[in-house]
Amino acid sequence: MTTLDTSALPQSEVWNGSVGAHWAAHHDRYDAMLAEFDKPLFAAAAIRSTDRVLDIGCGAGATSREAAWLAGRGRVLGVDISAPLIERARADLLPNLWYELADAETYAFQEAGFDVLISRGGVMFFADHRAAFANLARALAPGGRFAFVCPRPVDADSAEARVFGRLAEIDPAAPDPAALAAHRAMASLSRPEQLRAALAGFADVAISAVHATSRYGSDPEDAVDFVLSRRPHTEVPGGTRAAMAEEFAPYAGPLGVRLPSSVWLVTGRRP
Ligand SMILES: C[S@@+](CC[C@H](N)C(=O)[O-])C[C@H]1O[C@@H](n2cnc3c(N)ncnc32)[C@H](O)[C@@H]1O
């Protein structure tokens, strides 16, 4: 089951190019965006102190470190295809935490070497989801469980869709091709039927919506700076910046600019 447009930029280039470099340089910002999903993810993963945990698409390692604290007498392997992100993750090591620069779709993991598999948004980028999850299932011990979060379809009426739609009208610059390829892949498991097809080899698959907020910046201007920093050229007229900041303004508060967002929380186990 090939789910991605294979003529598009390969994800290894995306995450070892401009997109990976941006995530590595702004890892704190991305962690703040995704932080509210950690609580439901870790509650579902229910990591025990002796567990062997695999974090798929671990990025700069925030969730791998959290898992390593929880599995204090176990061990954690974070795997990611992006050299800049793995380098960033390795800057913050713990005694029971390792990282591997590898493609989780094909990497020869130790057979049945893990009790728990987790991922915060790192499982949507495989060229063949079903083959990738079959490879990951082999890495889980029989009865082993997984918990991951991944994006839901963006509702056209949502604040996120409205704000980003308006931003694209105000600043219609063509996105970086790598950013576009990442964006497309992000949605590749957004429908429950896609998830169920990809996870056909697992038992007790459960998919539920989790609603939270994503923090884009400390104030509207900061959020605009961040959004613009994802483009190849950040120079825009002052009026454009101000108009973009106005779109973020209704979502600004003492804890920063927070847009409502939601993901799927997906759990299951190896039979
Ligand atoms: C949206 S980011 C999430 C990163 C991290 N989990 C976090 O929450 O900050 C997706 C991550 O998946 C990684 N990735 C994409 N395809 C991969 C693959 N085939 N194998 C391993 N990692 C992959 C990317 O390099 C990137 O770090």
The ligand as a Gaussian input file, in Angstrom:
#p B3LYP/6-31G(d) Opt

LIG

0 1
 C        6.842000      16.081000      12.745000
 S        8.465000      15.615000      13.189000
 C        8.228000      15.075000      14.878000
 C        9.515000      14.951000      15.630000
 C        9.384000      14.528000      17.102000
 N        8.683000      13.271000      17.251000
 C        8.733000      15.599000      17.925000
 O        7.624000      15.388000      18.417000
 O        9.342000      16.675000      18.093000
 C        8.634000      14.093000      12.310000
 C        9.921000      13.350000      12.540000
 O        9.874000      12.081000      11.859000
 C       11.145000      11.836000      11.288000
 N       11.003000      10.843000      10.207000
 C       10.394000      11.009000       9.008000
 N       10.453000       9.858000       8.294000
 C       11.115000       8.950000       9.060000
 C       11.495000       7.590000       8.872000
 N       11.188000       6.925000       7.747000
 N       12.178000       6.966000       9.862000
 C       12.497000       7.639000      11.008000
 N       12.162000       8.929000      11.236000
 C       11.469000       9.575000      10.279000
 C       11.597000      13.209000      10.824000
 O       12.977000      13.278000      10.580000
 C       11.139000      14.068000      12.009000
 O       12.114000      14.162000      12.997000

